[in-house]
Each structure stands twice: as C-alpha cells, then as structure tokens.
Amino acid sequence: MAGSPDSEHAAFLSALRALLPDDGLLTQSEDLHPYECDGLSVLRELPLAVVLPRHRAEVQAVLKICQQYAVAVVPRGAGTGLSGGARPCAGAIVLSLARLKQIRALDTSNRTARVQPGVRNLAISEAARPMGLYYAPDPSSQIACTIGGNVAENSGGVHCLKYGLTVHNVLALEVLDASGERLEIGSQAPDSPGYDLLALMMGSEGLLGIVTECTLRLLPVPENTLVLLAAFASVVAAADAVSAIIAAGIIPAGLEMMDQLAIEAAEDFVHAGYPRDAAAILLCELDGTEAELQERLRAVEKLLQRQGATSIRIAADAETRLLLWKGRKAAFPAVGRLAPDYYCMDGTIPRKRLAEVLEQIAIWSAEYGLRVANVFHAGDGNLHPLILYDANVEEQLHAAEALGQRILELCVAVGGSITGEHGVGVEKLDSMCAQFTPAELAQLHRIKAAFDPEGRLNPGKAVPSLHRCAELGAMHVHHGQLPFPELERF
Amino acid sequence: MDQRERLQEQVREAFQQSRPLQIQGAGTKRFYGRKTADAEPLLLREHQGIVDYEPSELFVTLRAGTSLQTLQEQLAEAGQMLPFEPPFFGAEATIGGTLACGFSGPRRPYAGSARDYVLGVHMLNGLGESLRFGGQVMKNVAGYDVSRLLVGSLGTLGILLEVTLKVLPRPERELTLVHDTDMATAIVRMNQWAGQPLPLSASAWDGAHLYLRLSGTEKAVAAAQSKIGGAVLDENDGILFWKNLREHRHVFFQGSAALWRLAVAPATPPLALPGQTLIEWGGGQRWLRGQRDASALQTLAAEHGGHATLFRGGDHAKEVFQPLPPALFALHQRLKNAFDPHGILNPGRLYAAL
C-alpha cells in the first residue's frame, strides 16, 4: 500500500465505512471504551476501530479489507473471557461477532443445532428444550457467553466430567481464515476425512480462524436430576470422598468442591443454605431414570458417610437444586464482595495432589498476606483459586500476580496445566514458558503460521514468543539438554 | 521397554537425510489408508508398557507399542474400559496404531470417538523433536490441541511415543435387544431412541434385524428394556454379536470384495444403492461391499453431510479417502509441512500429495 500512514489509515477506515452500516463501525474513543478489555479488566487497550458485521459475507469482506491494509484482527464474542483473549491490540480492529446471533436450524432427527457464533450458550438449550434436547457444556457464564467464545476457549462447565467439553459437543464449524477464505471443518457425519482440524480449532483463542457458524450436538434432557450437598471437616476428606465415588464406578453429572472461604462468601451472597462451619463442601449431581437415581443416591450417600461427611443434604426438587447450584455458580461474584479485587486462577491438577496443592497455597497466602478462596471442579481436577487483593494498595496487584504465577507453576509441577478452561490469552503467556519447551512452542507457532501466515489473527495471544520465554529465564531444560542447542535463542 | 532414544535417533537421521519412514506397530492395520512404496520401517512395537494408571483419576498413560489386549486386561482388572470400544483387527493390535487410524467401535455415537478420549501425547515430529502436548488432566487449554489432531492422521504428522487416555467404569449391566425391521424403520427407530434419555450404547442393522445394546445400572437397563421392547439376546450371544461386528467378523464382512464405509448424518434415510448395506452407529456409519464408482459414492455421501472411504480391499494405490476441497487441502499441506518439513513420515498414506 502506498501513501503516508495517516492516509492509509483513513483509506482503511473509509473502506470499512463503505461496507458496513453506520452503526456497524465504531471509531470514536467513547464508543471504543466498552471494548478495551474482556472479563480480565486489569488489561486494557483501545483498538483502532470496532466492526460489528451482521452476516458471513460482511465478516468475509472485513477480513479482505484487513488483509489489504495489513491490519490485525481481534475477534470478540460477549467479552466474558477471563484471560485477556479478547483484549484489543494497538493498531488492530476488534471484530465483534455479537450480531451473528441467529439459531439457523434445529434438527430434531439428527439432534443437532446450527447456530451463528454470537448465540448465547444458554439460548441454545432454551431453544432445544421443547424437543427434549439440550446443549451440554454449561460454563458458569452461560447466560452471557457466546458459543463462538466457547469454541475459542474450549469451555467446560460443571457437567463436563460426564458430558464433556466444547470439543466433545461440536460437530462442525464454518471458519473464515485470515484472508476471508471459507473452510468447512467437520460435519454431521462421524470422523471427517483428513486431519482433525475441528479439535485444533477448539480452544485456539481466535488465532487460527474466525468461526461464522457452529453445528452442535444436542443431548436428550435427563429424566430426573438430584443434587447432594455434603459437608466435610477437611478438604482432604472431601477430596478422598470424590475419589471414592469415582472408584465405585459412579460418574456423577457434576462434582464440585468449595473451601471454607468460598462457602462463606457464597452463603452471604445467595443464602443457599451451605453449612458455614464446614471446611469444605461437595456438590454432587446425579441424573438418570427415577429407579436408577434412587439406587445411585443410596450408594453415593453411603460412600459419603463412610468418608466422614459431617452432614448430607439432598435436593430432589428443581427449586432447591437450582439454589444449591446458584451458590456455586455465583462463587466468583460472591468472593468478589470480600475484597475490592480478586484474581481468578484456572489451573488443573491430578485430583490426588489436591491436598498438598491447597496446603501450599495456604502457606503462600499467609506469606503474601493475601487471602485465597478455592473453588474446585473436583471431578475433573480444575482448580480455581481466587486471590483477594486491593488494587489501590500499592504492590498488591503485583503480589497477587506473583502469587498466581507461583500457583500455576505448582500446577505444572504436580502434573497439571496452567489453564483448564479460561485460556492463555495475554494473562498466562509467561506461564506457558513453564509448561512448554522451546521446541514445543516453536511447533505451536508453526501450526499458527499454517493457518495464518501473516500472523494477523489475535496477534500476541495464547502462545508466547521464544524470545519472551528466553528473557523470562524460564526456559525449560529437560533431561539436562536443550533441544537443538545450536539454535539461537536470544 | 523404553525405546524413545533409539526412535528419536532414527527419526533425526531420517530428517537430516530426507529419507522417508514407514511407521509400524504390529502391522494389523496395514490394509488401511493408501498403499505406499516400501520405505525404511520405524518399529514402535517394542516401545511398550503402561507407564501410569490411576483408576480413581480416570486416566492411563502408556507407550504407543503397548498391545490393546494388555491395556484392556489392565483396565478390566480395575473395572474400567476404553469407552470408544476400538476394534483390534488382529490380536497384536497396538494402542498407537489404533489412535493413528482413529478407529472407534460400536459405542462411538453414544460415548464418543477415539480422539474424544485422548488427553495428552508425547510425540516425535518430522524433525525428530520430542514434544509433549496435553497432559494427564481432563481439562487443558494451554496450547493448541495437538494430541487430538494426531488421532486419525495415520502417522503423517508425528510419531506417537506415549499417550494418555481417559478411561471410564464398565457398565454394571449390558443387554442386547433385537427387532425384526426393514432399513427405513431401523434408521427411524435408532434416531428416535437416541433422542430420548435411554442408556443406549450400540446399534446396528444387519439387513433384517435391528440390534440395540443398553448399558448402565441394572435398573436403568430394565426400565429402558420395557420401553424399547424386542427379543432379548442371550448375554454371551450379545457379547459375541458386538465383538464380531466390531472386528468385521460378521458374515457381511466375509470374502475379499472391496469394503466401503459411508459416514453420513445419522438420520439419513436409506440410500438408493445396489447390494446389501450394513448400518451401525445409529445410522451414521453404513458399510457396502463390492466394486463401486468412488466419486459417485462420495458425491452421494456428501449430499447427506458425510463422506465415503475405501476401507479395505479394492485399489489402494489410488486415493481411498474422500478428496478435500482445494483450500482445505492446501491447509492440510501447510500443516503437514509444519510438523514434517521434509515429508518423511508415512508420506502418501493419507493422501497421495501429503
């Protein structure tokens, strides 16, 4: 492109203006501010512009204009992400998919839903409900978060132990690559030919392509559901109870644990009737036919008692069940009321290491002078420590971040991962250096380049540069040997 | 027996000399994919052993050369199983080969496919670099999901050294019911019942009978049985039926005529095709025999949201998988190049130009 940077900038914006309706392009600072961050509000940046296309053809045209002017693109759904994945980059546009919000088709006989990316997660289950079907993954933000964002993060939810993550429940995607080329990935039929690009797209945080349509698998709504609430005198006892249930061959629909600080916060907030004196509670959801459920209920009750539960409460009616879940699903905002700010972590660990990890977190919590509440997807090992701090007190944000980084490194050290469901985004780039070797990171970069050779889709997110990791001094040396020691690292 | 170093050494050398490698487990699935020119074998079979198994954590980590038999015996001892019920196609079958082919069995439409149960891999890419992706935990969104990408890639992107799989408890009870029906009715019923909260775990239509397997607690199976009805297959006959189907020992699969696999949207009505059809996976997988016009089959499958594969027999020198649209194929080539820049890993096994 010829011309001065200013004239090029103007030409780029006027190309977008010619394409989109008046309200489809935002360029004024006051209109851009709502887009300066996602759910991780400590990271902010104003984009060059925000575009809000209405359908695939407009998305495609926007991508072609961005390619022509070499402008980077940050895709965005509802902006509920917690790792800065949708945080704008300077000089990039934000591509909001919020207006692509049609449920295109519900196919009862094949039990699928074809939806645009801006459809809210919960809206899909609501639409499918009259057919006795629903969409299984249910992240806590499901009222607001969109399916496009769920694909980008491979979102889970409290039922993923039994019903899987987004990757297990999406059958096909229509994707536009960085140049606007349309790709159909996956299908309603099992096992598509070629590479499993569908798996690769899941959790790719908008770096590989822009999703413009999703075909989802719907499941029959279970006949009956009930929830048990069990209190324990220690987190170890609660964790052992989880292992005992699974070892008995029972896979509950949901299995959640909260520690004392989280219990108190949730109880103050939603009054779900959680036992305040418990060191930990377990919420265990069972589903199935009435007869099966009664049988399972007795078995689980017996196991919980044997594992030392101090009290057990059963919610068989929908109202109580929802109330018990509400306490759990509102745990983040509830904990948010205990301090001016909180920092939410998202590590995963093998469940058997839970006690030692929590113990270590408690030691560090005292050391840093920051309280930590713990919410745990106990069935699948996904731990959410919530670090309480006050951004107005000098150095507390840094202390919270430093504590968070140590917790994530601990998760990796015990055989887990730095992120179970919130994604890397911008937030965990440094932690990625602890989880992956330079050769592994280089492989991830080569995958990105295969999809987006110019690196214009969500640049600087999800996978740190080798340079960044090297500077961080966190470079991993496995078996005392760097792979390809002859390569330059700095 | 850890053979990692030997394998890595061999791949590094092959990379440096741009020498193609033919990745080999037990050789039970050599029939699958394109027939390629003989190349230096990379032997995985000795690289075997279960490295870590925690029944209460629901995962198992094992080397790729471990036999499926060994794995399943270990899991059974703890009352667990591989939920995707993979076929063996030979007693010596390895887990590495099973995943490289992406094979799943009768439970697939109800429990998920092979890739759904992969949690992590330790692999070698075409540069001979030793890489780990995923892990031993159920949820992990750090980095792209390379572990699942490798499933079904027929060794063309990387060599599986070690894999971690999610495992599940075996059902308390299984029961097989049989209905006499025609194809159209069988497809309708399979899909109607799949839309209800019933503990279905397998379904098939063999030309005259619809077979349905129920798995779950004693009570759940009994309740579903009273809803679905039909003749009950004796327990051992039931086990044998699904095993024979899975292993292609059912009479439909006998003989040397070419075997075609059509994958379609499950509720697709009967397709106008000459000869017999055997249906599995709730209607999503349909088998055909004999000489066929590949492109006509592929067009037909595509019209119903799917694809056709020359699974076994016939001319495997030509393409056996459905051709991909040009833009998608170009992306496949760039990905192949991202993992295997010298094109040394099973070249041509998946597609001639890959």
Chai-1 contact restraints between the chains, C-beta under 6 A:
chainA,res_idxA,chainB,res_idxB,connection_type,confidence,min_distance_angstrom,max_distance_angstrom,comment,restraint_id
A,S109,B,N191,contact,1.0,0.0,6.0,A-B,restraint_1
A,S109,B,A267,contact,1.0,0.0,6.0,A-B,restraint_2
A,N110,B,A265,contact,1.0,0.0,6.0,A-B,restraint_3
A,N110,B,P266,contact,1.0,0.0,6.0,A-B,restraint_4
A,N110,B,A267,contact,1.0,0.0,6.0,A-B,restraint_5
A,R111,B,G195,contact,1.0,0.0,6.0,A-B,restraint_6
A,N154,B,V141,contact,1.0,0.0,6.0,A-B,restraint_7
A,G156,B,K139,contact,1.0,0.0,6.0,A-B,restraint_8
A,H168,B,G112,contact,1.0,0.0,6.0,A-B,restraint_9
A,H168,B,D116,contact,1.0,0.0,6.0,A-B,restraint_10
A,E181,B,A327,contact,1.0,0.0,6.0,A-B,restraint_11
A,L183,B,L328,contact,1.0,0.0,6.0,A-B,restraint_12
A,S187,B,G305,contact,1.0,0.0,6.0,A-B,restraint_13
A,S187,B,G306,contact,1.0,0.0,6.0,A-B,restraint_14
A,Q188,B,A265,contact,1.0,0.0,6.0,A-B,restraint_15
A,Q188,B,G305,contact,1.0,0.0,6.0,A-B,restraint_16
A,A189,B,A263,contact,1.0,0.0,6.0,A-B,restraint_17
A,A189,B,V264,contact,1.0,0.0,6.0,A-B,restraint_18
A,A189,B,A265,contact,1.0,0.0,6.0,A-B,restraint_19
A,A189,B,G305,contact,1.0,0.0,6.0,A-B,restraint_20
A,A189,B,G306,contact,1.0,0.0,6.0,A-B,restraint_21
A,P190,B,A263,contact,1.0,0.0,6.0,A-B,restraint_22
A,P190,B,G284,contact,1.0,0.0,6.0,A-B,restraint_23
A,D191,B,A263,contact,1.0,0.0,6.0,A-B,restraint_24
A,P193,B,H307,contact,1.0,0.0,6.0,A-B,restraint_25
A,P193,B,F321,contact,1.0,0.0,6.0,A-B,restraint_26
A,P193,B,Q322,contact,1.0,0.0,6.0,A-B,restraint_27
A,G194,B,L324,contact,1.0,0.0,6.0,A-B,restraint_28
A,G194,B,H332,contact,1.0,0.0,6.0,A-B,restraint_29
A,Y195,B,S153,contact,1.0,0.0,6.0,A-B,restraint_30
A,Y195,B,H332,contact,1.0,0.0,6.0,A-B,restraint_31
A,D196,B,R115,contact,1.0,0.0,6.0,A-B,restraint_32
A,D196,B,R148,contact,1.0,0.0,6.0,A-B,restraint_33
A,D196,B,L149,contact,1.0,0.0,6.0,A-B,restraint_34
A,D196,B,G152,contact,1.0,0.0,6.0,A-B,restraint_35
A,A199,B,D145,contact,1.0,0.0,6.0,A-B,restraint_36
A,A199,B,R148,contact,1.0,0.0,6.0,A-B,restraint_37
A,A199,B,L149,contact,1.0,0.0,6.0,A-B,restraint_38
A,L200,B,Y144,contact,1.0,0.0,6.0,A-B,restraint_39
A,L200,B,D145,contact,1.0,0.0,6.0,A-B,restraint_40
A,L200,B,L149,contact,1.0,0.0,6.0,A-B,restraint_41
A,M202,B,D145,contact,1.0,0.0,6.0,A-B,restraint_42
A,G203,B,V141,contact,1.0,0.0,6.0,A-B,restraint_43
A,S204,B,Y144,contact,1.0,0.0,6.0,A-B,restraint_44
A,P220,B,G195,contact,1.0,0.0,6.0,A-B,restraint_45
A,P220,B,Q196,contact,1.0,0.0,6.0,A-B,restraint_46
A,P220,B,P197,contact,1.0,0.0,6.0,A-B,restraint_47
A,P222,B,P197,contact,1.0,0.0,6.0,A-B,restraint_48
A,E223,B,P197,contact,1.0,0.0,6.0,A-B,restraint_49
A,S243,B,S56,contact,1.0,0.0,6.0,A-B,restraint_50
A,I246,B,S56,contact,1.0,0.0,6.0,A-B,restraint_51
A,A247,B,S56,contact,1.0,0.0,6.0,A-B,restraint_52
A,G249,B,G79,contact,1.0,0.0,6.0,A-B,restraint_53
A,G249,B,P169,contact,1.0,0.0,6.0,A-B,restraint_54
A,G288,B,A220,contact,1.0,0.0,6.0,A-B,restraint_55
A,T289,B,A220,contact,1.0,0.0,6.0,A-B,restraint_56
A,T289,B,A223,contact,1.0,0.0,6.0,A-B,restraint_57
A,A291,B,K219,contact,1.0,0.0,6.0,A-B,restraint_58
A,A291,B,A223,contact,1.0,0.0,6.0,A-B,restraint_59
A,E292,B,T217,contact,1.0,0.0,6.0,A-B,restraint_60
A,E292,B,K219,contact,1.0,0.0,6.0,A-B,restraint_61
A,E292,B,A220,contact,1.0,0.0,6.0,A-B,restraint_62
A,E295,B,T217,contact,1.0,0.0,6.0,A-B,restraint_63
A,E295,B,K219,contact,1.0,0.0,6.0,A-B,restraint_64
A,T348,B,V137,contact,1.0,0.0,6.0,A-B,restraint_65
A,T348,B,K139,contact,1.0,0.0,6.0,A-B,restraint_66
A,P350,B,E57,contact,1.0,0.0,6.0,A-B,restraint_67
A,R351,B,E57,contact,1.0,0.0,6.0,A-B,restraint_68
A,D380,B,M138,contact,1.0,0.0,6.0,A-B,restraint_69
A,D380,B,K139,contact,1.0,0.0,6.0,A-B,restraint_70
A,G381,B,V137,contact,1.0,0.0,6.0,A-B,restraint_71
A,N382,B,K139,contact,1.0,0.0,6.0,A-B,restraint_72
A,G415,B,Q136,contact,1.0,0.0,6.0,A-B,restraint_73
A,G416,B,V137,contact,1.0,0.0,6.0,A-B,restraint_74
A,S417,B,G135,contact,1.0,0.0,6.0,A-B,restraint_75
A,S417,B,V137,contact,1.0,0.0,6.0,A-B,restraint_76
A,S417,B,N140,contact,1.0,0.0,6.0,A-B,restraint_77
A,S417,B,A142,contact,1.0,0.0,6.0,A-B,restraint_78
A,I418,B,A142,contact,1.0,0.0,6.0,A-B,restraint_79
A,T419,B,V141,contact,1.0,0.0,6.0,A-B,restraint_80
A,T419,B,A142,contact,1.0,0.0,6.0,A-B,restraint_81
A,G420,B,K139,contact,1.0,0.0,6.0,A-B,restraint_82
A,E421,B,K139,contact,1.0,0.0,6.0,A-B,restraint_83
A,G423,B,V141,contact,1.0,0.0,6.0,A-B,restraint_84
A,Q435,B,A142,contact,1.0,0.0,6.0,A-B,restraint_85
A,A439,B,E129,contact,1.0,0.0,6.0,A-B,restraint_86
A,E440,B,L131,contact,1.0,0.0,6.0,A-B,restraint_87
A,Q443,B,L131,contact,1.0,0.0,6.0,A-B,restraint_88
A,L444,B,G143,contact,1.0,0.0,6.0,A-B,restraint_89
A,L444,B,Y144,contact,1.0,0.0,6.0,A-B,restraint_90
A,R446,B,A338,contact,1.0,0.0,6.0,A-B,restraint_91
A,I447,B,Y144,contact,1.0,0.0,6.0,A-B,restraint_92
A,I447,B,A338,contact,1.0,0.0,6.0,A-B,restraint_93
A,A450,B,R334,contact,1.0,0.0,6.0,A-B,restraint_94
A,A450,B,L335,contact,1.0,0.0,6.0,A-B,restraint_95
A,A450,B,A338,contact,1.0,0.0,6.0,A-B,restraint_96
A,P483,B,E129,contact,1.0,0.0,6.0,A-B,restraint_97
